[in-house]
Structure formats: structure tokens, C-alpha cells
Amino acid sequence: MSVTVITSAHSCGTTVSSLALTLSAPNVSLLVEADCSQGSIRHGFQQGRWGPEIGLWHLAEAQLQDQLAEAFETHLRAMDSEGNRWILPGLTDPLQAATLAGTWEPLAGLLQVMDQGAGYDVFVDAGRLVAEPGRVHPTLYPAALLHRADMVLLVVRNTLTSVAQTVPVAAALREELDRSGTGADALRIVMIAEESRSHGMRSDAIARRLQAPVVAMLPWDPATAQLFTHGSERPVKLAKAPLAKQARTACEQLAVDVRTRRLRLQMPPAAVSSPVVAGVLQRLAASRQQVPQLGQEVPRG
């Protein structure tokens, strides 16, 4: 179980990668759609299943009333019929991002105890990195979630253009994680193989350019990507999808890296802040079912 932030330098598959990992995780999983520029899953993958009355923005008001944990639980929505894959839907308007400035930090703490106290794999779709001189932007990017994450995955395509655009972002992330996070070694690369092996950049070359290990190589899988960005009118099985298979392998590697890193850093367990939070965690833990091997149906929106 872990908290993993997924981000990128440009539009290169962050949300598709986030969904693939969340739906392929070996444990019960939660996707937090924390892209400050506006979420897309509500109207894409879920085809308008929820309206604006549900989602991340409402947690800001709840935090002001000291009711974040209760609101968090209320705004979670299942993405499968078994109740193993959950999502906290994102913003419906980028202007809402500023209201969350005081919410990211307590939410980060809640996600940590969600991981360690309720046994969830938590994935955060943070969208494109937004930086200003000397730091990650604290209002236009969920910086606090980045700081508290076990791992930070930087998505890049195996093209020279994508890698070149990502180099300064990787440098900014390393500096930010060293200064305010759990260390620059939390950074990992997710490589999407857009180009063939004979034309695309090799994973070892990308790792050298970005100065971070490649933890996953996801295939170029337009059919599954189309499902994740536009949804489907009928249930779809992911068992044979190349993207989903590789995402499962990536989750297994991430789990090993997180365990090793926690032991090395001797990270203390996250503290449960109140009886209310304890009650939320107890209910979420009780709702867990045995997670099936990859191949579960993804329901229509």
C-alpha cells in the first residue's frame, strides 16, 4: 500500500496512466483527481455519471468547518461493481483551484492514513507540473500531496521531443522533493512507448537524461486509452489489454520500491488525527473485498 503522485511536463498520458494503475493495483485502490486545471474523468471515462455536486472542490468548504474526513468519505465514488476501485472526482472549473490552497495539506495527511490505516493503494493524478521560480506553485498545483507521497511518477513518452520538454520538469521535481518532500529519490519515470524500439528513445537513455529510474514502460495502446478518455457504452474487460497488463507489472514494482524505501528511511506510520478519521478508516477498511486478478469488468459510465 502506498501514496503515489502521477504528473508530467505536458499532455502525454498522465490521466490514462493514473487510471491504468488504479484499475490494475493488487490492493483496493483510490484515484484522487487533483489536476488543478480541471478533471476529465467525470465526463470522459465515466461519461457524465456524476454532476458538479460531487468532487474535490467541496472538500475546501468542509475543511473550513473541520469536517474534511466526513466530506472525503461522502464524495468518494466507486468505479467498479465490487467496490474495490474508488475515485475522488476532480474540479469542474479551474477557477476552483485557489479555494483548495488550505485543503491540500490536511488531505495529504488523510491520504496517508487511508493507505496505512485502511490498506488502500492511493494514486493522485496531479496533471501537468506548474512551477514558479524556486518552487512548485502552491496554489495551481497540489504541492502538499507531492511532498507527502511515497513515490512520484513522471510520465514521459519515448520521443526526443517529450524527453526534452521533461528535462527541466524532472530537475524541478528533484529540487522540490529534496527541499520539501521525502527526498529526490522518490522520483520515478513512467515511459510510454509511443514510438517503436527502432525509432524511440531507449529506457536507459531516458533515465540518464531525466536522472531518475524508469519504473514502468507502458505500451502505446490506443484502444484502452480511448476507453479511459471517452468511456464505453457497455462493460469492457481489461484482461487482455496491453496497457492494463503492463500497469499491473508496474504496480508490483512500485510496491517493492515503496517497501524498500520506507524501511531505508524508517518512515513512521501516519497518525490517525481524530475519532472521526478513525471511524472513516474503519468503514473504508470494512468495505474492502478480495481484489480479483486483472480482468475485472470496467462498467459503463
Backbone as numpy.savetxt, mean C-alpha at the origin, in Angstrom:
# Nx Ny Nz CAx CAy CAz Cx Cy Cz
3.20 -10.42 8.97 2.37 -9.23 8.97 3.25 -7.98 8.97
2.81 -6.96 8.25 3.66 -5.78 8.07 2.82 -4.59 7.63
3.46 -3.42 7.65 2.89 -2.22 7.04 3.84 -1.81 5.92
3.33 -1.78 4.70 4.15 -1.51 3.52 3.55 -0.35 2.75
4.35 0.66 2.46 3.93 1.80 1.65 4.41 1.59 0.22
3.52 1.81 -0.75 3.86 1.69 -2.16 3.77 3.07 -2.79
4.81 3.49 -3.48 4.84 4.83 -4.06 5.61 4.79 -5.38
5.69 5.93 -6.06 6.38 5.98 -7.35 6.77 7.41 -7.68
7.55 7.53 -8.75 7.96 8.85 -9.24 6.98 9.40 -10.26
6.25 8.51 -10.93 5.32 8.91 -11.98 4.25 7.84 -12.10
3.33 8.01 -13.01 2.23 7.06 -13.17 2.74 5.79 -13.84
3.18 4.84 -13.02 3.79 3.64 -13.60 3.24 2.36 -13.00
2.07 2.41 -12.35 1.45 1.19 -11.87 1.39 1.05 -10.37
1.40 2.16 -9.63 1.38 2.09 -8.17 0.09 1.45 -7.65
-1.05 1.90 -8.15 -2.33 1.36 -7.67 -2.52 -0.08 -8.10
-2.15 -0.41 -9.33 -2.25 -1.80 -9.79 -1.37 -2.70 -8.94
-0.15 -2.26 -8.65 0.75 -3.05 -7.81 0.19 -3.20 -6.40
-0.38 -2.13 -5.87 -0.95 -2.16 -4.52 -2.10 -3.16 -4.43
-2.97 -3.15 -5.42 -4.08 -4.10 -5.44 -3.58 -5.53 -5.60
-2.60 -5.73 -6.47 -2.07 -7.08 -6.68 -1.49 -7.64 -5.39
-0.74 -6.84 -4.65 -0.15 -7.30 -3.41 -1.22 -7.55 -2.35
-2.18 -6.65 -2.24 -3.24 -6.80 -1.23 -4.06 -8.05 -1.48
-4.41 -8.31 -2.72 -5.25 -9.46 -3.05 -4.48 -10.77 -3.05
-3.15 -10.70 -2.99 -2.31 -11.90 -3.06 -1.61 -12.20 -1.74
-1.79 -11.37 -0.73 -1.08 -11.54 0.54 -1.44 -12.86 1.21
-0.49 -13.48 1.91 -0.77 -14.75 2.58 -1.64 -14.62 3.81
-1.74 -13.40 4.35 -2.57 -13.14 5.53 -3.77 -12.29 5.14
-4.69 -12.11 6.06 -5.76 -11.15 5.85 -5.11 -9.79 5.61
-5.64 -9.04 4.66 -4.94 -7.83 4.23 -5.86 -6.62 4.15
-5.23 -5.45 4.26 -5.93 -4.17 4.18 -5.17 -3.25 3.25
-5.88 -2.61 2.33 -5.31 -1.60 1.47 -5.84 -0.23 1.89
-4.91 0.67 2.22 -5.27 2.05 2.54 -4.95 2.90 1.32
-5.99 3.48 0.72 -5.80 4.29 -0.49 -5.50 5.72 -0.05
-4.20 6.02 0.09 -3.77 7.27 0.70 -3.15 8.24 -0.30
-3.46 8.08 -1.57 -2.96 9.00 -2.61 -3.66 10.35 -2.44
-2.89 11.38 -2.12 -3.48 12.70 -1.85 -4.03 13.38 -3.10
-3.67 12.88 -4.27 -4.18 13.50 -5.50 -5.57 13.02 -5.85
-6.08 12.01 -5.15 -7.43 11.46 -5.32 -7.33 9.97 -5.61
-8.19 9.19 -4.97 -8.20 7.76 -5.18 -8.92 7.38 -6.46
-8.59 6.19 -7.00 -9.22 5.73 -8.24 -9.93 4.40 -8.08
-9.71 3.69 -6.97 -10.25 2.34 -6.83 -11.77 2.35 -6.69
-12.29 3.35 -6.02 -13.74 3.46 -5.80 -14.51 3.39 -7.12
-14.07 4.15 -8.12 -14.79 4.20 -9.39 -14.16 3.31 -10.46
-12.97 2.78 -10.20 -12.32 1.89 -11.15 -12.58 0.44 -10.82
-11.73 -0.13 -9.99 -11.85 -1.54 -9.62 -13.21 -1.87 -9.03
-13.75 -0.97 -8.20 -15.04 -1.23 -7.55 -16.23 -0.66 -8.30
-16.02 -0.02 -9.44 -17.09 0.44 -10.33 -18.19 1.24 -9.62
-17.78 2.17 -8.78 -18.75 3.03 -8.12 -19.56 2.36 -7.03
-18.99 1.31 -6.44 -19.71 0.54 -5.42 -20.02 1.38 -4.19
-19.15 2.36 -3.86 -19.34 3.21 -2.69 -19.40 4.66 -3.13
-20.17 5.44 -2.40 -20.26 6.86 -2.66 -19.28 7.64 -1.80
-19.33 8.98 -1.87 -18.39 9.82 -1.12 -18.63 9.81 0.39
-19.71 9.18 0.82 -19.96 9.11 2.26 -19.02 8.11 2.95
-18.25 7.37 2.16 -17.31 6.39 2.69 -15.90 6.80 2.32
-14.97 6.70 3.26 -13.58 6.89 2.88 -12.71 7.67 3.83
-11.48 7.81 3.41 -10.40 8.37 4.21 -10.69 9.77 4.73
-11.29 10.61 3.92 -11.50 12.01 4.28 -12.28 12.16 5.58
-13.20 11.25 5.83 -14.05 11.33 7.02 -13.26 11.09 8.31
-12.07 10.49 8.20 -11.28 10.24 9.40 -10.73 11.53 10.00
-10.59 12.58 9.18 -10.07 13.85 9.68 -11.01 14.43 10.74
-12.30 14.46 10.45 -13.28 14.98 11.41 -13.34 14.09 12.65
-13.26 12.77 12.43 -13.30 11.85 13.55 -12.11 12.05 14.47
-10.94 12.32 13.89 -9.75 12.57 14.70 -9.92 13.80 15.60
-10.56 14.83 15.07 -10.81 16.05 15.87 -11.72 15.76 17.06
-12.57 14.75 16.90 -13.51 14.38 17.97 -12.99 13.21 18.80
-11.70 12.86 18.59 -11.08 11.75 19.31 -11.82 10.44 19.09
-12.26 10.23 17.84 -13.00 9.01 17.50 -12.41 8.33 16.26
-11.09 8.44 16.12 -10.45 7.91 14.91 -10.62 6.41 14.78
-10.41 5.67 15.86 -10.48 4.21 15.78 -11.87 3.73 15.36
-12.90 4.34 15.95 -14.27 3.95 15.59 -14.57 4.26 14.13
-14.16 5.46 13.67 -14.41 5.84 12.28 -13.62 4.96 11.32
-12.39 4.64 11.70 -11.57 3.75 10.88 -12.29 2.43 10.62
-12.80 1.84 11.67 -13.51 0.57 11.52 -14.77 0.74 10.66
-15.48 1.83 10.86 -16.73 2.07 10.15 -16.52 2.24 8.65
-15.37 2.81 8.26 -15.15 3.12 6.85 -14.37 2.05 6.10
-14.05 0.93 6.72 -13.44 -0.18 6.00 -14.51 -0.90 5.18
-14.12 -1.36 4.00 -15.03 -2.09 3.13 -14.35 -3.35 2.60
-15.10 -4.45 2.54 -14.56 -5.72 2.05 -14.46 -5.71 0.54
-13.38 -6.31 0.03 -13.21 -6.47 -1.42 -13.42 -7.91 -1.86
-13.77 -8.80 -0.93 -14.07 -10.18 -1.30 -15.21 -10.68 -0.44
-15.78 -11.79 -0.82 -16.96 -12.30 -0.12 -16.59 -12.97 1.20
-15.32 -13.39 1.37 -14.89 -14.06 2.59 -14.52 -13.09 3.71
-14.34 -11.81 3.39 -13.93 -10.84 4.40 -12.45 -10.92 4.73
-11.63 -11.33 3.77 -10.19 -11.41 3.97 -9.43 -10.24 3.36
-10.05 -9.53 2.43 -9.40 -8.43 1.73 -10.22 -7.16 1.95
-9.59 -6.17 2.59 -10.30 -4.96 2.97 -9.64 -3.73 2.37
-10.41 -2.67 2.30 -9.89 -1.41 1.79 -10.45 -0.25 2.60
-9.62 0.75 2.82 -10.08 2.05 3.28 -10.05 2.95 2.05
-11.20 3.22 1.42 -11.22 3.98 0.17 -10.64 5.38 0.35
-10.07 5.90 -0.73 -9.36 7.17 -0.67 -10.21 8.40 -0.87
-9.53 9.49 -1.15 -10.18 10.79 -1.32 -10.99 10.84 -2.61
-12.03 11.65 -2.60 -12.82 11.88 -3.81 -12.52 13.24 -4.42
-11.71 14.04 -3.73 -11.36 15.38 -4.19 -9.97 15.70 -3.65
-9.01 16.08 -4.50 -7.65 16.37 -4.00 -7.61 17.52 -3.01
-8.62 18.40 -3.02 -8.66 19.49 -2.05 -8.89 19.00 -0.62
-9.32 17.74 -0.49 -9.54 17.17 0.84 -8.23 16.85 1.55
-7.12 16.76 0.81 -5.86 16.30 1.38 -5.39 17.17 2.55
-5.58 18.48 2.43 -5.08 19.39 3.48 -5.73 19.11 4.83
-6.97 18.63 4.83 -7.66 18.39 6.09 -7.07 17.20 6.85
-6.27 16.38 6.17 -5.72 15.18 6.80 -4.36 15.41 7.45
-3.86 16.64 7.43 -2.52 16.92 7.94 -2.34 16.41 9.37
-3.35 16.55 10.22 -3.25 16.11 11.60 -3.71 14.68 11.83
-4.08 13.99 10.76 -4.63 12.64 10.89 -3.62 11.56 10.54
-2.64 11.89 9.69 -1.72 10.87 9.21 -0.97 10.19 10.35
-0.48 10.98 11.30 0.33 10.39 12.39 -0.48 9.43 13.25
-1.65 9.81 13.79 -2.42 8.82 14.56 -2.89 7.65 13.72
-3.17 7.87 12.44 -3.55 6.77 11.56 -2.38 5.80 11.40
-1.16 6.33 11.28 0.02 5.47 11.16 0.14 4.56 12.38
-0.09 5.12 13.57 -0.03 4.30 14.76 -1.11 3.23 14.78
-2.29 3.58 14.30 -3.39 2.62 14.25 -3.08 1.49 13.27
-2.46 1.81 12.15 -2.11 0.77 11.18 -1.05 -0.17 11.74
-0.14 0.36 12.55 0.86 -0.50 13.18 0.24 -1.52 14.11
-0.71 -1.08 14.93 -1.35 -2.05 15.83 -2.32 -2.94 15.07
-2.84 -2.47 13.95 -3.66 -3.32 13.08 -2.82 -4.50 12.57
-1.59 -4.21 12.23 -0.65 -5.24 11.78 -0.28 -6.16 12.94
0.24 -5.59 14.02 0.81 -6.40 15.09 -0.24 -6.93 16.07
-1.36 -6.22 16.19 -2.38 -6.65 17.14 -3.49 -7.48 16.54
-3.80 -7.26 15.26 -4.90 -8.00 14.62 -4.42 -8.92 13.51
-3.12 -8.91 13.22 -2.57 -9.87 12.27 -2.83 -9.58 10.81
-2.95 -8.32 10.44 -3.20 -7.95 9.05 -1.90 -7.58 8.34
-1.85 -7.88 7.04 -0.85 -7.27 6.16 -1.46 -5.97 5.65
-0.83 -4.86 5.95 -1.35 -3.54 5.58 -0.51 -2.98 4.44
-1.19 -2.59 3.37 -0.53 -1.96 2.22 -1.11 -0.56 2.05
-0.24 0.40 1.82 -0.64 1.79 1.67 -0.29 2.25 0.25
-1.31 2.56 -0.55 -1.09 3.15 -1.87 -0.94 4.66 -1.66
0.33 5.12 -1.69 0.61 6.53 -1.42 0.71 7.37 -2.69
0.53 6.75 -3.86 0.59 7.51 -5.11 1.99 8.03 -5.41
2.05 9.09 -6.20 3.34 9.70 -6.54 3.94 10.40 -5.34
5.25 10.30 -5.21 5.93 11.04 -4.15 5.85 12.54 -4.45
5.50 13.32 -3.44 5.49 14.78 -3.55 6.51 15.31 -2.55
7.51 16.02 -3.04 8.58 16.52 -2.17 8.73 18.02 -2.33
9.33 18.63 -1.33 9.75 20.01 -1.39 11.21 20.05 -0.95
11.91 21.14 -1.10 13.33 21.15 -0.76 13.61 20.63 0.65
14.35 19.54 0.71 14.79 19.02 2.01 13.90 18.01 2.68
12.70 17.74 2.13 11.82 16.79 2.80 10.66 16.39 1.89
9.99 15.32 2.30 8.73 14.93 1.67 7.65 15.90 2.14
6.77 16.29 1.23 5.75 17.28 1.56 4.81 16.73 2.63
4.64 17.42 3.76 3.84 16.89 4.87 2.34 16.99 4.67
1.87 17.79 3.69 0.43 17.95 3.48 -0.03 17.25 2.21
0.75 17.32 1.15 0.37 16.74 -0.13 0.85 15.30 -0.30
1.36 14.73 0.78 1.82 13.33 0.75 1.68 12.78 2.17
1.29 11.50 2.31 1.12 10.92 3.66 2.46 10.58 4.30
3.25 11.60 4.63 4.62 11.41 5.09 4.68 10.56 6.37
3.75 10.75 7.28 3.79 9.99 8.54 3.63 8.49 8.30
2.84 8.11 7.31 2.70 6.68 6.98 4.01 6.14 6.44
4.69 6.95 5.66 6.01 6.58 5.13 7.00 6.36 6.28
7.00 7.27 7.24 7.97 7.21 8.34 7.80 5.97 9.20
6.56 5.51 9.36 6.29 4.41 10.29 6.24 3.05 9.60
6.43 3.02 8.28 6.30 1.76 7.53 7.46 0.81 7.79
7.16 -0.49 7.74 8.23 -1.50 7.79 9.03 -1.49 6.50
8.33 -1.37 5.39 8.98 -1.35 4.08 8.34 -0.29 3.21
9.14 0.30 2.33 8.66 1.26 1.34 9.03 0.72 -0.03
8.01 0.48 -0.86 8.23 -0.07 -2.19 8.12 1.06 -3.22
9.16 1.23 -4.00 9.20 2.24 -5.06 8.98 1.52 -6.39
7.86 1.82 -7.04 7.49 1.14 -8.28 8.16 1.83 -9.46
8.77 1.03 -10.35 9.44 1.57 -11.53 9.29 0.57 -12.67
9.17 1.07 -13.86 9.16 0.19 -15.03 10.59 -0.03 -15.51
10.82 -1.11 -16.21 12.18 -1.44 -16.63 12.58 -0.73 -17.92
12.19 0.53 -18.03 12.57 1.35 -19.18 13.55 2.41 -18.72
14.40 2.86 -19.62 15.40 3.87 -19.28 14.71 5.15 -18.82
13.61 5.53 -19.47 12.90 6.76 -19.10 12.36 6.67 -17.67
11.69 5.56 -17.34 11.12 5.39 -16.01 12.20 5.41 -14.94
13.30 4.70 -15.19 14.38 4.65 -14.21 15.00 6.03 -14.02
15.22 6.74 -15.12 15.82 8.08 -15.02 14.93 9.02 -14.22
13.61 8.94 -14.42 12.68 9.78 -13.66 12.65 9.40 -12.18
12.99 8.16 -11.88 12.88 7.65 -10.52 14.14 7.89 -9.69
15.27 8.10 -10.33 16.54 8.28 -9.60 16.45 9.36 -8.52
16.01 10.61 -8.83 15.94 11.62 -7.77 14.92 11.31 -6.70
13.86 10.62 -7.06 12.85 10.25 -6.07 13.41 9.20 -5.11
14.17 8.25 -5.64 14.79 7.26 -4.77 15.75 7.94 -3.78
16.50 8.91 -4.26 17.43 9.64 -3.39 16.67 10.39 -2.30
15.56 11.04 -2.68 14.75 11.77 -1.70 14.16 10.83 -0.66
13.74 9.65 -1.08 13.18 8.68 -0.14 14.23 8.17 0.83
15.42 7.88 0.33 16.48 7.42 1.22 16.79 8.47 2.30
16.89 9.72 1.88 17.18 10.79 2.84 16.04 10.93 3.86
14.80 10.86 3.38 13.65 11.02 4.27 13.58 9.87 5.28
13.81 8.65 4.81 13.74 7.50 5.69 14.89 7.48 6.69
16.05 7.96 6.28 17.17 8.06 7.21 16.92 9.10 8.29
16.32 10.20 7.89 16.11 11.32 8.81 14.90 11.10 9.72
13.79 10.62 9.16 12.54 10.59 9.92 11.86 9.23 9.97
12.37 8.27 9.21 11.74 6.96 9.16 12.52 5.91 9.93
12.42 4.67 9.49 13.10 3.55 10.16 14.45 3.25 9.54
14.91 4.10 8.61 16.20 3.90 7.98 16.08 3.71 6.48
17.12 4.13 5.74 17.10 4.06 4.29 17.01 2.63 3.77
17.42 1.67 4.59 17.36 0.28 4.13 15.94 -0.28 4.13
14.95 0.54 4.50 13.55 0.13 4.35 13.10 0.21 2.90
13.88 0.87 2.06 13.48 1.08 0.66 13.74 -0.16 -0.17
12.76 -0.56 -0.94 12.86 -1.66 -1.89 12.27 -1.22 -3.23
12.65 -1.92 -4.29 12.17 -1.60 -5.63 11.23 -2.69 -6.12
10.09 -2.29 -6.69 9.22 -3.19 -7.43 9.37 -2.83 -8.91
9.88 -3.77 -9.68 10.13 -3.54 -11.10 9.01 -4.15 -11.94
8.40 -3.34 -12.79 7.39 -3.83 -13.71 8.05 -4.02 -15.07
7.99 -5.24 -15.58 8.68 -5.58 -16.82 7.86 -5.17 -18.03
7.86 -3.88 -18.32 7.12 -3.37 -19.48 7.78 -3.81 -20.78
9.11 -3.77 -20.81 9.84 -4.17 -22.01 10.41 -5.57 -21.83
10.66 -6.25 -22.96 11.19 -7.60 -22.92 12.60 -7.61 -22.36
13.07 -8.80 -21.98 14.41 -8.92 -21.41 15.48 -8.40 -22.35
15.27 -8.57 -23.64 16.29 -8.16 -24.61 16.35 -6.65 -24.79
15.28 -5.93 -24.41 15.24 -4.49 -24.60 15.19 -3.71 -23.27
14.57 -4.29 -22.25 14.41 -3.57 -20.99 15.66 -3.62 -20.13
15.74 -2.73 -19.15 16.86 -2.73 -18.21 16.77 -3.93 -17.27
17.91 -4.49 -16.96 17.97 -5.63 -16.04 17.73 -5.16 -14.61
17.23 -6.09 -13.78 16.94 -5.74 -12.40 18.18 -5.32 -11.63
19.33 -5.96 -11.90 20.55 -5.58 -11.18 21.01 -4.18 -11.56
20.80 -3.80 -12.84 21.16 -2.45 -13.27 20.24 -1.41 -12.62
18.97 -1.74 -12.52 18.02 -0.83 -11.87 18.37 -0.67 -10.39
18.70 -1.77 -9.73 19.07 -1.70 -8.32 20.29 -0.80 -8.11
21.27 -0.89 -9.00 22.46 -0.04 -8.87 22.10 1.43 -9.08
21.28 1.71 -10.09 20.92 3.11 -10.37 20.13 3.72 -9.22
19.23 2.95 -8.63 18.35 3.48 -7.59 18.88 3.22 -6.18
19.98 2.47 -6.09 20.64 2.19 -4.81 19.70 1.56 -3.80
18.95 0.57 -4.28 18.03 -0.18 -3.41 17.78 -1.53 -4.07
17.58 -2.59 -3.28 17.36 -3.92 -3.86 16.00 -4.04 -4.54
15.96 -4.83 -5.59 14.70 -5.15 -6.26 14.08 -6.35 -5.54
12.94 -6.13 -4.90 12.31 -7.18 -4.11 11.26 -7.94 -4.92
10.80 -7.35 -6.02 9.77 -8.01 -6.83 9.89 -7.57 -8.27
9.65 -8.51 -9.17 9.59 -8.23 -10.60 8.22 -8.65 -11.10
7.35 -7.67 -11.31 5.98 -7.96 -11.74 5.90 -7.93 -13.26
5.17 -8.86 -13.84 5.09 -8.92 -15.31 4.17 -7.87 -15.88
4.37 -7.57 -17.14 3.46 -6.70 -17.88 2.24 -7.54 -18.21
1.12 -7.29 -17.54 -0.07 -8.12 -17.62 -1.28 -7.21 -17.87
-1.49 -6.79 -19.13 -2.54 -5.81 -19.42 -3.94 -6.26 -19.00
-4.23 -7.56 -19.12 -5.59 -8.03 -18.80 -5.90 -7.83 -17.32
-4.97 -8.22 -16.44 -5.20 -8.05 -15.01 -5.15 -6.58 -14.62
-4.25 -5.83 -15.24 -4.19 -4.39 -14.97 -5.51 -3.72 -15.35
-6.11 -4.15 -16.45 -7.41 -3.61 -16.87 -8.48 -3.91 -15.83
-8.43 -5.11 -15.26 -9.38 -5.47 -14.20 -9.21 -4.55 -12.99
-7.97 -4.30 -12.60 -7.70 -3.49 -11.42 -8.01 -2.01 -11.63
-7.94 -1.54 -12.86 -8.20 -0.13 -13.10 -9.64 0.15 -13.51
-10.34 -0.85 -14.07 -11.70 -0.62 -14.57 -12.74 -1.55 -13.97
-12.32 -2.60 -13.26 -13.27 -3.53 -12.70 -13.83 -4.49 -13.73
-14.79 -5.28 -13.30 -15.41 -6.27 -14.18 -16.87 -6.43 -13.82
-17.69 -6.73 -14.81 -19.12 -6.91 -14.57 -19.45 -8.31 -14.05
-18.47 -9.19 -14.01 -18.70 -10.54 -13.49 -17.48 -10.95 -12.65
-17.66 -11.93 -11.75 -16.53 -12.38 -10.94 -15.38 -12.90 -11.80
-14.18 -12.63 -11.37 -12.99 -13.03 -12.11 -12.06 -13.77 -11.17
-11.53 -14.92 -11.62 -10.54 -15.66 -10.83 -9.14 -15.19 -11.20
-8.31 -15.00 -10.16 -6.95 -14.53 -10.39 -5.93 -15.65 -10.42
-6.36 -16.89 -10.28 -5.42 -18.00 -10.09 -4.34 -18.06 -11.16
-4.71 -17.85 -12.43 -3.75 -18.02 -13.51 -3.16 -16.71 -14.02
-3.52 -15.61 -13.39 -3.02 -14.31 -13.85 -1.53 -14.17 -13.52
-0.70 -13.87 -14.50 0.74 -13.72 -14.24 1.05 -12.68 -13.17
0.34 -11.56 -13.20 0.59 -10.50 -12.22 0.30 -10.98 -10.81
-0.80 -11.69 -10.63 -1.18 -12.16 -9.30 -0.20 -13.21 -8.79
0.27 -14.10 -9.66 1.23 -15.12 -9.24 2.52 -14.47 -8.74
3.03 -13.52 -9.48 4.27 -12.86 -9.08 4.07 -12.00 -7.84
2.88 -11.43 -7.69 2.60 -10.65 -6.48 2.63 -11.55 -5.25
2.16 -12.77 -5.38 2.21 -13.72 -4.26 3.65 -13.98 -3.86
4.52 -14.20 -4.84 5.94 -14.41 -4.57 6.55 -13.18 -3.90
6.16 -11.99 -4.38 6.66 -10.74 -3.80 6.26 -10.62 -2.33
5.01 -10.98 -2.01 4.55 -10.91 -0.62 5.37 -11.84 0.28
5.69 -13.01 -0.22 6.49 -13.94 0.57 7.88 -13.38 0.84
8.50 -12.76 -0.16 9.81 -12.17 0.03 9.74 -10.98 0.99
8.70 -10.18 0.86 8.52 -9.04 1.76 8.40 -9.50 3.22
7.68 -10.57 3.43 7.50 -11.08 4.79 8.83 -11.48 5.40
9.69 -12.11 4.62 11.02 -12.49 5.10 11.83 -11.25 5.43
11.81 -10.26 4.52 12.58 -9.03 4.74 12.12 -8.29 5.98
10.80 -8.22 6.18 10.27 -7.51 7.34 10.67 -8.20 8.64
10.52 -9.51 8.69 10.90 -10.24 9.91 12.38 -10.05 10.22
13.22 -10.16 9.20 14.67 -10.01 9.39 15.00 -8.61 9.88
14.35 -7.62 9.29 14.65 -6.24 9.63 14.16 -5.89 11.04
13.00 -6.37 11.41 12.50 -6.12 12.76 13.42 -6.72 13.82
13.91 -7.91 13.56 14.82 -8.55 14.50 16.13 -7.77 14.60
16.63 -7.33 13.47 17.91 -6.61 13.46 17.78 -5.27 14.17
16.68 -4.57 13.94 16.48 -3.26 14.55 15.89 -3.34 15.95
15.49 -4.56 16.35 14.87 -4.77 17.66 13.69 -3.80 17.88
12.82 -3.78 16.88 11.67 -2.88 16.94 10.68 -3.35 18.01
10.30 -2.47 18.93 9.32 -2.85 19.96 7.93 -2.97 19.33
7.06 -3.80 19.90 5.69 -3.90 19.36 4.93 -2.60 19.56
4.03 -2.32 18.63 3.22 -1.11 18.73 2.28 -1.21 19.92
2.15 -0.11 20.65 1.30 -0.09 21.84 -0.15 0.19 21.46
-1.08 -0.51 22.12 -2.50 -0.24 21.96 -2.83 0.98 22.81
-3.34 2.02 22.17 -3.44 3.33 22.83 -4.63 3.48 23.77
-5.69 2.68 23.60 -6.88 2.86 24.42 -7.75 1.61 24.37
-8.69 1.48 25.32 -9.64 0.35 25.27 -10.47 0.34 23.99
-10.74 1.53 23.44 -11.50 1.59 22.19 -10.72 0.93 21.06
-9.42 1.28 20.96 -8.58 0.66 19.94 -8.50 -0.84 20.16
-8.37 -1.25 21.42 -8.31 -2.68 21.73 -9.58 -3.39 21.26
-10.73 -2.76 21.45 -11.99 -3.35 21.01 -12.07 -3.47 19.50
-11.61 -2.43 18.80 -11.58 -2.47 17.34 -10.70 -3.61 16.86
-9.50 -3.73 17.43 -8.58 -4.79 17.02 -9.16 -6.16 17.31
-9.83 -6.30 18.44 -10.42 -7.59 18.79 -11.49 -7.98 17.78
-12.30 -7.04 17.37 -13.36 -7.36 16.40 -12.76 -7.69 15.03
-11.74 -6.93 14.63 -11.11 -7.18 13.33 -10.39 -8.53 13.33
-9.72 -8.84 14.44 -9.04 -10.13 14.54 -10.04 -11.28 14.52
-11.18 -11.09 15.17 -12.20 -12.15 15.22 -12.84 -12.40 13.88
-12.83 -11.39 13.01 -13.48 -11.52 11.70 -12.60 -12.23 10.68
-11.33 -12.49 11.04 -10.43 -13.13 10.09 -10.85 -14.55 9.81
-10.70 -14.95 8.56 -10.92 -16.34 8.18 -9.62 -16.88 7.61
-9.57 -18.19 7.42 -8.38 -18.76 6.80 -8.26 -18.23 5.38
-7.11 -17.66 5.06 -6.93 -17.06 3.74 -6.65 -18.14 2.72
-7.44 -18.24 1.65 -7.21 -19.28 0.65 -5.95 -18.99 -0.15
-5.40 -20.02 -0.74 -4.29 -19.82 -1.67 -4.78 -18.99 -2.85
-3.83 -18.36 -3.52 -4.18 -17.46 -4.61 -5.11 -18.18 -5.59
-6.16 -17.49 -5.98 -7.14 -18.11 -6.87 -8.55 -17.73 -6.45
-8.64 -16.94 -5.37 -9.96 -16.51 -4.93 -10.63 -15.66 -6.00
-11.94 -15.65 -5.99 -12.67 -14.83 -6.94 -12.62 -13.38 -6.51
-12.44 -12.52 -7.49 -12.60 -11.10 -7.27 -14.01 -10.73 -7.72
-14.88 -10.29 -6.81 -16.27 -10.05 -7.18 -16.41 -8.81 -8.04
-17.50 -8.72 -8.70 -17.79 -7.51 -9.45 -18.02 -6.37 -8.48
-17.86 -5.13 -8.97 -18.03 -3.97 -8.11 -19.46 -3.80 -7.67
